[in-house]
């Protein structure tokens, strides 16, 4: 599994897995003992997420 890091902050990492044709999004709660959630998204899920985030951006700009 060869991951390429696309975006990284203290609480969020986004990586590309070309072998699995997925994007991995990992979120953590921060703090001394963080909890982690990792999402594995295929191309359809990435497209749906893009649409939802675009809509959220529009609503926030109103």
Buried (B, 14 or more C-beta within 10 A) or exposed (E): EEBEEEEEEEEEBBBBBEEEEBBBBBBBEEEEEEEEEEEEBEEEEEEEBEEEEEEEEEEEEE
